[in-house]
Amino acid sequence: MVCALIGISAGYHRYFTHRSFNTNPPMEILMLSLGLICGGRSALTWAAVHRMHHNHSDTDQDPHSPIYKGIWNVLTSKWKVEYIPRKHINDLIKNPRLVFFHRHGNKLHVIYLVLLLMISFDALIYFGLAPFLFSWAGFGMLNYFAHKNGKPADVPLLNFIAPGEGWHKYHHDNPRAYKLNRYDPTGIFIEYIRTK
């Protein structure tokens, strides 16, 4: 849960995608690393696809619309995008840390998993497989339940599996907000790491 909060919710989503706050390079590296552990793949691609989602929310061009892409694809985060317009990545490709993780993220993730396996099989399960499965399931459920009726909806119970993201309608109405609710754990974390 901590990996998802820092890596995906704070990092991939609110920092790289929406530029909701500023932070320092070491924190960027931490967010990128934890995002990889959660199975977020490339943060550059993740952010670009999520920007497409916001630009085309709940239409046939929405890359994770349960109505147009199918419930199973959204629940399992198996959505695919054939083409990402350059406008969604122009600012992202200027960040050298983001580009490095985009190019080498798969290798870094494999090295991490091998190191865990060298420690023990239990370490691989608890620190490699579990964060990956919980994050994919949690954010897949978020994309499904928060959009299943064809428009963004707040689903506070989803905060337990997608930390801080259950205030989804509020997020769509205010995409640059770094804190979505006074109880938002991701927003509280961001208050400590953001720079002015």
Stockholm file with secondary structure:
# STOCKHOLM 1.0

chainA/1-196         MVCALIGISAGYHRYFTHRSFNTNPPMEILMLSLGLICGGRSALTWAAVHRMHHNHSDTDQDPHSPIYKGIWNVLTSKWKVEYIPRKHINDLIKNPRLVFFHRHGNKLHVIYLVLLLMISFDALIYFGLAPFLFSWAGFGMLNYFAHKNGKPADVPLLNFIAPGEGWHKYHHDNPRAYKLNRYDPTGIFIEYIRTK
#=GR chainA/1-196 SS CHHIIIIIIIIIIIIIITCCSBCCHHHHHHHHHHHHHTTCCCHHHHHHHHHHHHHTTTSTTCTTCHHHHCHHHHHTTCCCCSCCCGGGTTTGGGCHHHHHHHHHHHHHHHHHHHHHHHHCHHHHIIIIIHHHHHHHHHHHHHHHHTTTTSSCCCCGGGGGTSTTTTCHHHHHHSTTCSCSSTTCHHHHHHHHHCBC
#=GC SS_cons         CHHIIIIIIIIIIIIIITCCSBCCHHHHHHHHHHHHHTTCCCHHHHHHHHHHHHHTTTSTTCTTCHHHHCHHHHHTTCCCCSCCCGGGTTTGGGCHHHHHHHHHHHHHHHHHHHHHHHHCHHHHIIIIIHHHHHHHHHHHHHHHHTTTTSSCCCCGGGGGTSTTTTCHHHHHHSTTCSCSSTTCHHHHHHHHHCBC
//
